[in-house]
Amino acid sequence: MIHEILPVGMLQCNCSIFGDEESGEAIVVDPGDEIEEIVDVLERHKLKVAAIVITHAHIDHIGGAAKLKRLTGAPVLMNERDAELYGMIDVQAGWLGMETPEVTGIDAGAREGESLRLGPARFEFLDTPGHTQGSISIWIPTEKKLVAGDTLFRDSIGRTDLPGGDSRAILRSIRDKLLVLPEETVVIPGHGAGTTIGREKAMNPFLRGL
């Protein structure tokens, strides 16, 4: 499977582009900005976007979704519990001193128990609230990869001091949904360097005692 990670936008959100070589289809996760670069990757691999998945509705993760949808026609999937947060996109832009991006309708939910297929791989949605009320992570068993959004980072966890954040909820999410995955699982966080579940169990100071 093709997998390219592009740090995009002011806050360098990790946008993941997954592609299946046989079908030529792709899933794009968290196209926060720099849509031209994302499209360049898609064109280089001759991929057609089947779905745009948003891990949570902070501007740095969803800011480019409307533009990518307009260019590709692909549906946007997001947990509906973050709809109110997405409705505050102008306020979020004000926090960062940037222009309010184009907004789009959400075409389908992304809740635990639901999944997408890309070739032989299944992308399973996990409810991992805490950073925001509707935060999700995406577990890809055949690849042993987890797209964690802003729930889990290398040596850290997502902040919970913004609207919708809950420090107890994020620790429950990590304990009950993420740390139970195989230790060799590669974690792609929303920002910064990747890690593994095993490494975070052993070394993440925020997870001691879980």
FITIKOL-187695 format. One record per residue: residue in one letter; x, y, z of N, C-alpha, C in turn; residue number from 1. Coordinates in steps of 0.02 Angstrom, whole numbers, plus 32768, in hexadecimal, padded with zeros to 4 digits. Each point is the difference from the previous one (the first is absolute). Layout:
% residues N
SITE, a, X, Y, Z, X, Y, Z, X, Y, Z, NUM;
...
END
This chain:
% residues 210
SITE, m, 802A, 7FC4, 8000, 7FD6, 803C, 8000, 802B, 803E, 8000, 1;
SITE, i, 7FED, 8030, 7FD7, 8021, 8041, 8001, 7FEB, 8025, 8040, 2;
SITE, h, 8030, 801F, 8021, 7FF0, 802B, 8039, 8032, 8039, 8002, 3;
SITE, e, 7FE9, 803B, 7FF3, 802A, 803C, 8006, 7FE3, 802E, 8035, 4;
SITE, i, 802D, 801D, 8028, 7FED, 802E, 8035, 801B, 8045, 7FEF, 5;
SITE, l, 7FD3, 8031, 7FFC, 8014, 8045, 7FF1, 7FF0, 802C, 803B, 6;
SITE, p, 8032, 801F, 801F, 7FF1, 8033, 8034, 7FE8, 803F, 7FDC, 7;
SITE, v, 7FC2, 8016, 800E, 7FE2, 8037, 7FDB, 7FEB, 8039, 802E, 8;
SITE, g, 8001, 803C, 7FE5, 7FE5, 8039, 8023, 802D, 801E, 8035, 9;
SITE, m, 7FE6, 8035, 801F, 8024, 8026, 8033, 8017, 7FD4, 803A, 10;
SITE, l, 7FD5, 7FCF, 8013, 800F, 7FD6, 8039, 801C, 7FBC, 7FEC, 11;
SITE, q, 800F, 7FF8, 7FBF, 8020, 7FC2, 7FE7, 7FDA, 7FC2, 8015, 12;
SITE, c, 7FC0, 7FFF, 7FF0, 7FD6, 7FC5, 800B, 8016, 7FC8, 7FD2, 13;
SITE, n, 8006, 7FC4, 801A, 8012, 7FC6, 7FD7, 7FC3, 7FE8, 7FD8, 14;
SITE, c, 8000, 8010, 7FC0, 7FCC, 7FE7, 7FD3, 8018, 7FBE, 7FE2, 15;
SITE, s, 7FD9, 7FCB, 8007, 8011, 7FBE, 7FE5, 7FDB, 7FF3, 7FBF, 16;
SITE, i, 8025, 7FEB, 7FCE, 7FE3, 7FEC, 7FC0, 800D, 7FB5, 7FF8, 17;
SITE, f, 7FCB, 7FD9, 8001, 8005, 7FB8, 7FF7, 7FE6, 7FEF, 7FBA, 18;
SITE, g, 8024, 7FD5, 7FDD, 7FEB, 7FED, 7FBD, 8006, 7FB6, 7FF4, 19;
SITE, d, 7FD0, 7FE3, 7FDC, 8002, 7FBA, 7FEC, 8017, 7FFD, 7FB8, 20;
SITE, e, 8039, 7FDE, 7FF4, 801D, 7FFF, 7FBD, 7FD2, 7FDE, 7FCD, 21;
SITE, e, 7FDD, 7FCC, 8015, 7FD8, 7FD9, 7FD0, 7FC1, 8026, 7FE9, 22;
SITE, s, 7FDB, 801C, 8031, 7FC2, 8023, 7FEE, 800B, 8048, 7FEC, 23;
SITE, g, 8039, 801D, 8015, 800D, 8046, 7FF2, 7FD9, 8030, 802B, 24;
SITE, e, 7FE2, 7FE6, 8036, 7FD9, 802A, 802D, 802A, 8017, 803C, 25;
SITE, a, 7FEB, 8037, 801E, 8025, 801C, 8038, 7FD0, 8017, 8037, 26;
SITE, i, 801A, 8001, 803D, 7FE0, 801F, 8039, 802F, 8036, 801A, 27;
SITE, v, 7FE7, 803D, 8008, 8028, 8037, 801A, 7FE6, 8011, 8046, 28;
SITE, v, 802E, 8000, 8030, 7FEE, 800E, 8046, 801D, 8044, 8014, 29;
SITE, d, 7FD5, 802C, 8018, 8013, 8041, 801C, 8024, 802E, 7FCF, 30;
SITE, p, 7FDE, 8012, 7FC9, 801D, 8030, 7FD1, 7FF7, 8047, 801A, 31;
SITE, g, 802B, 8015, 802E, 7FF6, 803F, 8022, 800F, 803D, 7FD5, 32;
SITE, d, 802E, 7FF8, 7FD1, 8015, 803A, 7FD7, 802D, 7FE4, 7FC8, 33;
SITE, e, 801B, 802E, 7FD8, 802E, 7FEF, 7FCA, 7FE4, 7FC9, 7FD2, 34;
SITE, i, 7FC3, 800C, 7FEA, 7FDD, 7FCE, 7FD7, 8024, 7FF3, 7FBE, 35;
SITE, e, 8021, 8032, 7FE5, 8025, 7FF6, 7FC1, 8035, 7FCA, 8008, 36;
SITE, e, 8023, 7FFF, 8039, 8033, 7FCD, 800B, 7FE0, 7FBB, 8007, 37;
SITE, i, 7FC7, 7FFD, 8021, 7FDD, 7FC0, 8007, 7FEB, 7FE7, 7FBB, 38;
SITE, v, 7FE5, 802D, 7FD7, 7FEC, 7FEC, 7FBC, 803C, 7FE9, 7FD7, 39;
SITE, d, 8039, 8020, 8009, 803D, 7FEB, 7FDD, 8012, 7FB8, 8010, 40;
SITE, v, 7FFA, 7FEE, 8040, 800F, 7FBB, 8015, 7FCE, 7FD0, 7FE0, 41;
SITE, l, 7FC1, 8012, 8001, 7FCC, 7FD6, 7FE2, 800D, 7FF6, 7FB5, 42;
SITE, e, 8011, 8035, 7FDE, 800C, 7FFB, 7FB8, 803F, 7FD8, 7FF1, 43;
SITE, r, 8033, 8007, 8029, 803E, 7FDB, 7FF5, 7FF5, 7FB5, 8004, 44;
SITE, h, 7FD3, 7FEC, 802E, 7FF0, 7FB9, 8008, 7FC4, 7FEA, 7FD7, 45;
SITE, k, 7FE2, 8030, 7FDA, 7FC5, 7FF1, 7FD7, 7FC7, 7FE6, 802B, 46;
SITE, l, 7FF1, 8024, 8035, 7FCC, 7FEB, 8030, 7FC3, 802C, 7FFB, 47;
SITE, k, 7FC6, 7FE2, 8009, 7FBF, 8023, 8004, 7FE7, 7FFB, 8048, 48;
SITE, v, 7FEE, 8039, 801E, 7FEC, 8001, 8046, 7FBA, 7FE3, 8008, 49;
SITE, a, 7FFB, 7FCC, 8029, 7FC0, 7FE0, 800E, 7FDF, 801D, 803E, 50;
SITE, a, 8029, 801A, 802F, 7FE4, 801C, 803E, 8033, 802F, 801F, 51;
SITE, i, 7FE5, 8033, 8021, 8027, 802F, 8028, 7FEA, 7FF7, 8048, 52;
SITE, v, 802D, 7FEC, 802C, 7FEE, 7FF1, 8045, 8021, 8034, 802E, 53;
SITE, i, 7FD8, 801A, 802E, 8017, 8033, 802F, 8002, 7FE2, 8046, 54;
SITE, t, 803B, 8003, 8021, 8004, 7FE2, 8044, 7FDE, 802D, 8034, 55;
SITE, h, 8000, 8041, 7FF5, 7FDC, 802F, 802C, 7FFC, 8043, 7FDE, 56;
SITE, a, 7FD5, 802C, 8019, 7FED, 803C, 7FDB, 8029, 803E, 8011, 57;
SITE, h, 803E, 7FF8, 8016, 802B, 803B, 8007, 8017, 8017, 7FBB, 58;
SITE, i, 8008, 8041, 7FF9, 800C, 801E, 7FBF, 803E, 7FE4, 7FDD, 59;
SITE, d, 8033, 7FED, 8026, 803D, 7FE8, 7FE1, 7FF8, 7FBA, 7FE3, 60;
SITE, h, 7FCA, 7FDD, 8011, 7FF2, 7FBE, 7FE5, 7FC9, 8000, 7FCB, 61;
SITE, i, 7FD4, 8031, 8002, 7FC6, 8000, 7FD3, 7FFF, 803B, 7FD1, 62;
SITE, g, 802F, 802F, 8008, 7FFD, 803F, 7FDB, 8000, 7FF9, 7FB4, 63;
SITE, g, 801F, 7FCC, 7FE5, 8003, 7FF8, 7FB8, 7FCE, 7FCE, 7FE4, 64;
SITE, a, 7FD5, 7FE4, 802B, 7FD2, 7FCB, 7FEA, 7FD1, 8017, 7FCA, 65;
SITE, a, 7FE5, 803D, 8007, 7FD1, 8019, 7FCE, 8021, 8005, 7FBB, 66;
SITE, k, 803D, 801A, 7FFE, 8023, 8008, 7FC0, 800F, 7FBC, 7FE1, 67;
SITE, l, 8017, 7FD0, 8029, 8010, 7FBE, 7FE5, 7FC1, 7FDE, 7FE7, 68;
SITE, k, 7FC9, 8008, 8024, 7FC0, 7FE3, 7FEA, 7FEA, 801F, 7FBD, 69;
SITE, r, 8008, 8042, 7FFA, 7FED, 8022, 7FC2, 802A, 7FE8, 7FC5, 70;
SITE, l, 8040, 7FF3, 800C, 802C, 7FEB, 7FCA, 7FF7, 7FB7, 7FED, 71;
SITE, t, 7FEC, 7FD6, 8030, 7FFF, 7FB8, 7FF4, 7FBA, 7FE1, 7FFF, 72;
SITE, g, 7FCF, 8023, 801E, 7FBD, 7FE4, 8005, 7FF9, 7FCC, 8037, 73;
SITE, a, 8034, 7FF5, 8027, 7FFE, 7FCC, 8034, 7FD7, 8017, 803D, 74;
SITE, p, 7FDC, 7FD1, 8020, 7FDA, 8012, 803C, 802E, 800D, 803C, 75;
SITE, v, 7FE7, 802A, 802D, 8024, 8010, 803E, 7FDD, 7FDC, 8039, 76;
SITE, l, 8028, 7FDB, 8027, 7FE7, 7FDA, 803A, 801D, 801D, 8040, 77;
SITE, m, 7FD4, 800B, 8032, 8016, 801A, 8040, 7FCD, 7FEC, 8035, 78;
SITE, n, 8017, 7FF5, 803C, 7FD2, 7FF2, 8037, 7FD3, 803C, 800D, 79;
SITE, e, 7FBF, 7FF4, 8001, 7FD0, 8037, 8007, 8006, 8024, 8043, 80;
SITE, r, 8020, 7FE0, 8031, 8008, 8022, 8041, 802E, 803D, 7FFB, 81;
SITE, d, 8024, 8007, 7FC8, 802A, 803B, 7FF6, 7FDF, 8033, 7FD2, 82;
SITE, a, 7FC0, 7FF8, 7FF0, 7FDF, 802E, 7FD3, 7FFE, 8047, 801D, 83;
SITE, e, 7FF3, 8006, 8040, 7FFD, 8042, 801F, 8045, 8022, 7FFD, 84;
SITE, l, 8035, 7FD9, 800B, 8043, 801C, 7FFC, 8010, 8017, 7FB9, 85;
SITE, y, 7FEB, 7FD9, 7FCE, 800B, 8015, 7FBA, 7FD9, 8040, 7FF2, 86;
SITE, g, 7FC6, 8008, 8020, 7FDA, 803E, 7FF8, 8022, 803D, 801C, 87;
SITE, m, 8035, 7FF5, 8028, 8027, 8037, 801E, 8041, 800C, 7FD8, 88;
SITE, i, 8002, 7FEC, 7FC1, 803E, 8004, 7FDA, 8019, 8048, 7FFA, 89;
SITE, d, 7FD1, 8030, 7FFF, 8015, 8046, 7FFC, 8022, 8016, 8041, 90;
SITE, v, 7FE6, 7FE7, 8038, 801F, 800F, 8041, 8045, 7FE1, 8004, 91;
SITE, q, 8005, 7FC1, 7FE9, 8041, 7FDF, 7FFF, 8033, 8026, 7FD5, 92;
SITE, a, 7FE9, 8019, 7FC7, 802C, 8027, 7FD5, 8019, 803E, 8025, 93;
SITE, g, 7FD3, 801F, 8027, 8013, 803A, 8027, 8036, 7FF1, 8034, 94;
SITE, w, 7FFC, 7FC4, 801E, 8034, 7FEC, 8030, 8045, 8001, 7FE1, 95;
SITE, l, 8003, 7FED, 7FC0, 8041, 7FF9, 7FDE, 8011, 803D, 7FD5, 96;
SITE, g, 7FD3, 8030, 7FFC, 800C, 803B, 7FD8, 8003, 7FF1, 7FB6, 97;
SITE, m, 7FD5, 7FD2, 7FE9, 8000, 7FEE, 7FBA, 7FBA, 8009, 7FE3, 98;
SITE, e, 7FFC, 8000, 7FBE, 7FBE, 8007, 7FE0, 7FD6, 7FC2, 800B, 99;
SITE, t, 7FBE, 800B, 8004, 7FD2, 7FC7, 8008, 7FFF, 7FD8, 7FBF, 100;
SITE, p, 800D, 7FBF, 8003, 8000, 7FD8, 7FC3, 7FB9, 7FF2, 7FE8, 101;
SITE, e, 7FFC, 7FEB, 7FC2, 7FC1, 7FE8, 7FE3, 7FE7, 7FC5, 8029, 102;
SITE, v, 7FBE, 7FFB, 800A, 7FE4, 7FC9, 8027, 7FD7, 7FD3, 7FD1, 103;
SITE, t, 7FF3, 7FC3, 8018, 7FDC, 7FD0, 7FD8, 7FCE, 7FDA, 802B, 104;
SITE, g, 7FCF, 7FE3, 7FE1, 7FD5, 7FD2, 8023, 8024, 7FBF, 800F, 105;
SITE, i, 7FEB, 7FDF, 8035, 801C, 7FBE, 8011, 7FD1, 7FCC, 7FE2, 106;
SITE, d, 801D, 7FD4, 7FD7, 7FD7, 7FD1, 7FDA, 7FED, 7FC2, 8026, 107;
SITE, a, 8028, 7FED, 8031, 7FF1, 7FC3, 8027, 8025, 8005, 8042, 108;
SITE, g, 7FE6, 7FDB, 8031, 801F, 7FFE, 8042, 803C, 7FD1, 7FFF, 109;
SITE, a, 8027, 8003, 8035, 8039, 7FD3, 8009, 8001, 7FEB, 8048, 110;
SITE, r, 7FDC, 7FCB, 800F, 7FF7, 7FEA, 8045, 801B, 7FBA, 8009, 111;
SITE, e, 800F, 7FEF, 803E, 8018, 7FBD, 800F, 7FCD, 7FCC, 7FE8, 112;
SITE, g, 801B, 7FCA, 7FE3, 7FD5, 7FCC, 7FE3, 7FF8, 8009, 7FB5, 113;
SITE, e, 8013, 803B, 7FE6, 7FFE, 800C, 7FB9, 8047, 7FFB, 7FE4, 114;
SITE, s, 8005, 7FF5, 7FBF, 8043, 7FF9, 7FE2, 7FFC, 8010, 7FB6, 115;
SITE, l, 8039, 8008, 7FE1, 8007, 8007, 7FB8, 8030, 7FCA, 7FE8, 116;
SITE, r, 7FF8, 7FED, 7FC0, 802F, 7FD1, 7FE2, 8029, 8024, 7FCB, 117;
SITE, l, 803F, 7FEF, 7FFD, 802D, 8019, 7FCB, 8028, 7FC4, 7FE9, 118;
SITE, g, 7FED, 7FE5, 7FC6, 801E, 7FC1, 7FEB, 7FF2, 7FCB, 8035, 119;
SITE, p, 8033, 7FDA, 8014, 7FF6, 7FCC, 8033, 7FFE, 801A, 8047, 120;
SITE, a, 800E, 8040, 800A, 8007, 801B, 8044, 7FBE, 801E, 8018, 121;
SITE, r, 7FF2, 7FF6, 8040, 7FC6, 801E, 8020, 8018, 8037, 802F, 122;
SITE, f, 7FE1, 803A, 7FFA, 800F, 803A, 802B, 7FC9, 8004, 8034, 123;
SITE, e, 800F, 7FEC, 803D, 7FCE, 7FFC, 8036, 8001, 8040, 8029, 124;
SITE, f, 7FC6, 801E, 800A, 7FFB, 803C, 8029, 7FF8, 7FEF, 804A, 125;
SITE, l, 8028, 8021, 8029, 7FFD, 7FF8, 8049, 7FEC, 8043, 801F, 126;
SITE, d, 7FCD, 8000, 802B, 7FEE, 803D, 8024, 8035, 800C, 8036, 127;
SITE, t, 8023, 8039, 7FFA, 8034, 8011, 8031, 7FF7, 8048, 8018, 128;
SITE, p, 7FC7, 800F, 8020, 7FF5, 8045, 8016, 8031, 8015, 8037, 129;
SITE, g, 8006, 8041, 8007, 802C, 801C, 8034, 8021, 803F, 7FE7, 130;
SITE, h, 8024, 7FFC, 7FC8, 801B, 803C, 7FE1, 7FC7, 802B, 7FE7, 131;
SITE, t, 7FCF, 7FE1, 7FE0, 7FBF, 801E, 7FF0, 7FCB, 7FCB, 800F, 132;
SITE, q, 7FC1, 8015, 8001, 7FCB, 7FD0, 800F, 7FF9, 7FCA, 7FCA, 133;
SITE, g, 800F, 8013, 7FC2, 7FF6, 7FD0, 7FC9, 8040, 7FE3, 7FE4, 134;
SITE, s, 8037, 8005, 8024, 803F, 7FE6, 7FE5, 7FFB, 7FB6, 7FF2, 135;
SITE, i, 801C, 7FEC, 7FC6, 8006, 7FBA, 7FEF, 8048, 7FEF, 7FF1, 136;
SITE, s, 8011, 7FC0, 8006, 803E, 7FE5, 7FE6, 7FEE, 7FCB, 7FCD, 137;
SITE, i, 8030, 7FEF, 7FD4, 7FF3, 7FD1, 7FCA, 8032, 7FC7, 8004, 138;
SITE, w, 7FE6, 7FC3, 800A, 8029, 7FC4, 8007, 7FFD, 7FD9, 7FBF, 139;
SITE, i, 803B, 7FF0, 7FE6, 8005, 7FDA, 7FC1, 8023, 7FBE, 8010, 140;
SITE, p, 7FDA, 7FCB, 8010, 801F, 7FC3, 8019, 8033, 7FE0, 7FD0, 141;
SITE, t, 7FF1, 7FFE, 7FBF, 802D, 7FDE, 7FD2, 8043, 8025, 7FFA, 142;
SITE, e, 8000, 8041, 800E, 803D, 8027, 7FFC, 8021, 8009, 8044, 143;
SITE, k, 7FDC, 7FEC, 8035, 8016, 800D, 8044, 8013, 804A, 8009, 144;
SITE, k, 7FD1, 802B, 7FEA, 800A, 8048, 8006, 7FC3, 801F, 8022, 145;
SITE, l, 800D, 8034, 8026, 7FCC, 8026, 8022, 800A, 804A, 7FF0, 146;
SITE, v, 7FCD, 801E, 7FE2, 7FFF, 8049, 7FF8, 7FDD, 801C, 803D, 147;
SITE, a, 8026, 8021, 802B, 7FE8, 8011, 8042, 7FE4, 8047, 8007, 148;
SITE, g, 8001, 8027, 7FC9, 7FEA, 8045, 8007, 8028, 8022, 8036, 149;
SITE, d, 7FDE, 8029, 8028, 8023, 8023, 8037, 7FF1, 7FDF, 8043, 150;
SITE, t, 7FF4, 7FBE, 7FFF, 7FF4, 7FDC, 803F, 8041, 7FEA, 8020, 151;
SITE, l, 802C, 7FE1, 7FD9, 803F, 7FE6, 801A, 803A, 8017, 7FD6, 152;
SITE, f, 8035, 8018, 8021, 803D, 8016, 7FDF, 803C, 7FD9, 801B, 153;
SITE, r, 8038, 8008, 7FDE, 803E, 7FE6, 801B, 8011, 8026, 803F, 154;
SITE, d, 8001, 7FDE, 8038, 8010, 801C, 8042, 7FCD, 8032, 801A, 155;
SITE, s, 7FC4, 8002, 7FE3, 7FCF, 8030, 8017, 7FBA, 7FE9, 7FEE, 156;
SITE, i, 7FCE, 8029, 8014, 7FBB, 7FF4, 7FEE, 7FE2, 8042, 7FE9, 157;
SITE, g, 7FC3, 7FFD, 7FE4, 7FE0, 803C, 7FE8, 7FEE, 8031, 8037, 158;
SITE, r, 8002, 803F, 7FF1, 7FEC, 8033, 8030, 7FB5, 7FFC, 800B, 159;
SITE, t, 7FEB, 8014, 803B, 7FB8, 7FFC, 8012, 7FE5, 8042, 801B, 160;
SITE, d, 8024, 8037, 7FF4, 7FEC, 8040, 801B, 7FD9, 802A, 7FCE, 161;
SITE, l, 7FF1, 7FE5, 7FC6, 7FD7, 8023, 7FCF, 7FB7, 7FE9, 8005, 162;
SITE, p, 7FD1, 8025, 7FE2, 7FB9, 7FEC, 8005, 7FF5, 7FB7, 7FEB, 163;
SITE, g, 7FDC, 7FDB, 802B, 7FF3, 7FB9, 7FF3, 8034, 7FD1, 801C, 164;
SITE, g, 8037, 801B, 801B, 8034, 7FD6, 801C, 7FED, 7FE3, 8044, 165;
SITE, d, 801A, 7FC5, 8010, 7FF0, 7FDE, 803F, 803C, 7FD4, 8011, 166;
SITE, s, 8025, 8013, 8034, 803F, 7FDC, 8011, 7FF3, 7FB9, 8017, 167;
SITE, r, 7FCB, 7FF3, 8024, 7FF1, 7FBC, 8015, 7FEB, 7FD5, 7FC5, 168;
SITE, a, 7FD9, 801E, 7FD3, 7FE8, 7FDA, 7FC6, 8039, 7FEB, 7FD2, 169;
SITE, i, 8031, 802D, 7FF6, 8036, 7FEE, 7FD2, 802A, 7FC7, 801C, 170;
SITE, l, 800B, 7FFF, 8042, 8026, 7FC9, 801E, 7FD9, 7FBE, 7FFC, 171;
SITE, r, 7FBD, 8004, 8009, 7FD7, 7FC3, 7FF7, 8004, 7FE7, 7FB9, 172;
SITE, s, 7FFC, 802F, 7FD0, 8003, 7FEC, 7FBA, 8042, 7FDD, 7FF0, 173;
SITE, i, 8036, 801C, 8018, 8042, 7FE2, 7FF3, 8006, 7FBD, 8021, 174;
SITE, r, 7FEA, 7FFB, 803E, 8005, 7FC0, 8025, 7FD5, 7FCA, 7FE0, 175;
SITE, d, 7FC1, 8011, 7FF2, 7FD0, 7FCD, 7FEC, 8001, 7FF0, 7FB5, 176;
SITE, k, 8014, 8030, 7FD6, 7FFC, 7FF6, 7FB8, 8043, 7FF9, 7FDD, 177;
SITE, l, 8034, 8021, 801A, 8040, 8001, 7FDC, 8034, 7FD2, 801F, 178;
SITE, l, 8008, 8000, 8041, 8034, 7FD8, 801F, 7FF2, 7FB5, 7FFC, 179;
SITE, v, 7FC2, 7FEE, 7FEE, 7FEF, 7FB9, 7FF7, 8015, 7FE5, 7FBB, 180;
SITE, l, 8015, 802C, 7FD4, 8016, 7FEB, 7FBE, 8046, 7FDF, 8005, 181;
SITE, p, 8013, 7FD9, 7FCE, 8042, 7FE0, 8002, 8038, 8032, 800B, 182;
SITE, e, 8032, 7FEC, 8028, 8036, 802F, 8011, 8027, 8017, 7FC3, 183;
SITE, e, 8002, 7FD7, 7FCC, 8026, 8014, 7FC4, 7FD9, 8030, 7FD3, 184;
SITE, t, 7FC2, 8011, 8013, 7FD8, 802E, 7FD9, 8025, 8043, 7FF6, 185;
SITE, v, 8006, 8015, 7FC2, 801E, 8041, 7FF0, 7FCB, 8036, 8009, 186;
SITE, v, 8010, 8032, 8027, 7FD1, 8037, 800F, 8013, 803D, 7FD7, 187;
SITE, i, 7FD1, 801A, 7FD8, 8009, 803E, 7FDC, 7FD8, 8036, 8025, 188;
SITE, p, 8022, 8029, 8027, 7FDD, 8034, 8026, 7FEC, 803B, 7FD3, 189;
SITE, g, 7FD8, 802C, 801C, 7FE9, 803A, 7FD9, 8037, 8032, 7FF1, 190;
SITE, h, 8036, 7FFE, 8027, 8038, 802E, 7FF6, 803F, 7FDC, 8017, 191;
SITE, g, 8037, 800F, 7FE0, 8040, 7FE7, 8018, 8010, 7FB9, 7FEA, 192;
SITE, a, 8033, 7FE5, 8021, 801C, 7FBF, 7FED, 7FD2, 7FC7, 8013, 193;
SITE, g, 8005, 7FCA, 7FD9, 7FDA, 7FC4, 800F, 801E, 7FDA, 803B, 194;
SITE, t, 7FDC, 7FCD, 8015, 8015, 7FD8, 8039, 7FDF, 7FBB, 7FFA, 195;
SITE, t, 8003, 7FD9, 8035, 7FDC, 7FC1, 8004, 7FDA, 7FFC, 8041, 196;
SITE, i, 7FCF, 7FD4, 8002, 7FDA, 7FF6, 803E, 802F, 7FE8, 8037, 197;
SITE, g, 802C, 7FD1, 7FF0, 802E, 7FE6, 8032, 802C, 8036, 801E, 198;
SITE, r, 8019, 802C, 7FD5, 802C, 8035, 8019, 7FDA, 802F, 802F, 199;
SITE, e, 7FC3, 8011, 7FED, 7FDA, 802F, 802B, 7FED, 7FDF, 8042, 200;
SITE, k, 7FF0, 7FC0, 7FFE, 7FF3, 7FDD, 8040, 803B, 8004, 802F, 201;
SITE, a, 803C, 7FFA, 7FE4, 803C, 7FFD, 8028, 801B, 8044, 8014, 202;
SITE, m, 7FF7, 8033, 7FD5, 8025, 803E, 8009, 7FD7, 803F, 8006, 203;
SITE, n, 7FC0, 7FFF, 7FEF, 7FD8, 803D, 8001, 7FF1, 8014, 8048, 204;
SITE, p, 8019, 803A, 8017, 7FF6, 8011, 8047, 7FB8, 800E, 8012, 205;
SITE, f, 7FD5, 8010, 7FCF, 7FB9, 800E, 800E, 7FD8, 7FC0, 800B, 206;
SITE, l, 801D, 7FC7, 7FEF, 7FDB, 7FC1, 8003, 8014, 7FD5, 803C, 207;
SITE, r, 802A, 8018, 802B, 8015, 7FD9, 803A, 7FC4, 7FF2, 802C, 208;
SITE, g, 7FF9, 7FC2, 8014, 7FC9, 7FED, 802C, 7FC1, 7FEC, 7FDD, 209;
SITE, l, 7FFE, 8006, 7FBD, 7FC4, 7FEB, 7FDB, 7FFE, 7FB4, 7FFC, 210;
END
